[in-house]
């Protein structure tokens, strides 16, 4: 796994005065929360990022000399500490989901950890800790004292020792995305869009007013003199005041949009010489239609200001399934993983390492909290893909059971396999022999026919395309093999021996789970030339990339060597999909 540069910030509330550990929301953050509650696009973006973060997994890792991160053994103290964060996987999922919203809207949040022996929470182990994720509006610092609002009550958080970590005392961690101009302050996508969102609120109000306005919607109906002007009965038989009529009808239309007052124009009588015929005057403005266009533009600009592809917010209606998969992968890389890195950095610096250091764990500074996003990248059609790959002989029966949701206990035993074989033999014996074909003249030439039947006349990959795709696959497996040598799948004591093995075939000797292909990023950057080759042969680049990527992943996970003869099957679905 490639090393990443972290730009996250985190601080622990201690007795020492440290810049950046101040609490309380900045002026813009309160307004950002208002936007979350008032603008549905903001809520959708924050919820999407939060839901995506909640689907990832935290684990303890060790940064090796080459920058890769190796998962800690289950019995290591670092793994035990990380496993207990937020009470386990369920609590970690909720914690990460909450930070997805906090880091998107105000740009920061707090983690308050208290011994459960004091809190007595039924949702945490009695000898464990109660973890709470709080917003900046729920944590306040006054006169050097920190107060957190938990379950509607103010809880005082005592200042911790700045030099040591006591996990048996309450701990408050501030986690934030630093502003590039002033790192002590938080930054977020919503902050840069505040004026745009204010404009969107005004446009929403304008559209609402246009929809509600009785006069703007239906206008005036002018009729010649002689037609009685409507009277409400308030003034007897006298004509009503025009302004009063306007106000009465407008109020009725707003109060009851389904009433006749909301659908019928106001009738106004004028002298006959003033109008030659009946006229309907509308009070519509050019701004009415302009407001709708401006609102759409504001939403689009806000979408481009997010840290995820704009199509996620605007909709994927014009994107095929290959494009949707690529956009989701890009959103995870650009919008989800950086925020996961922020939370992981905070938990590493302010929780894991201080505890390891206090317990005198060897190499405590090398252990860290890290994240795994492979569960977010698994495609929904893997079951069907696994069935097709099994029929083509690319993956094993074990891999097929895994991808279709079955485990090894569902595999047939030897007796059942023999019974099936016997039943198949009996079926073959009882089948009636095929009728003897008529004695017709045939062409016994071994040359390929110049024409094919309609059922076999579909497009086939050209030799050039097969060679180019074969080269891409081989290069991808070679790069994956080089990375595989540096993963836990290849122990350090055995890495020297693997130098004599061709890198493209190394996956056939080392066990790799399907999730580890993504976790170790074995195929990252493998398909940069796929769009160029797709353009050369008139194919859809997304289809070609996805087909090659899926095939390579199945080979690595199944431990099967690549064969050139399989390339036509891999490419068939894309040959009929022009660019």
Secondary structure, 3 states (H helix, E strand, C coil): CCCCCCCEEEEECECCCCCCCCCCCCHHHHHHHHHHHHCHHHHHHHHHHHHHHHCCEEEEEEECCCCCEEECCCCCHHHHHHHHHHHCHHHHHHHHHHHHHHHHHCCEEEEEEEEHHHHCCCCCCCCCEEEEEECCCCEEEECCEEEEEECCEEEEECCECCCCCCCCCCEEEEEEEECCCCCCCECCHHHHCHHHHHHHHHHHHHHHHHHHCHHHHHCEEEECCCCCCCCCCCCCCCCCCHHHHHHHHHHHHHHCCCCHHHCCCEEEECCHHHCCCCEEECCCCHHHHHHHHHHHHHHHHHHHHCCCCHHHHHCCCCCCHHHHHHHHHHHHHHHHHHHHHHHHHHHHHHHHHHHHHHCCCCCHHHEEEEEECHHHHCCCCHHHHHHHHHHCCCCCHHHHHHHCCCCHHHCCCHHHHHHHHHHHHHHHHHCCCCCCCCCCCCCCCCCCCCCCCHHHCCCCCCHHHHHHHHHHHHHHHHHHHHHHCCCCCCCHHHHCHHHHCCHHHHHHCCCCCHHHHHHCCCCCCCCCCHHHHHHHCCECHHHHHHHHHHHHHHHHHHCCCCCHHHHHHHHHHHHCCEC
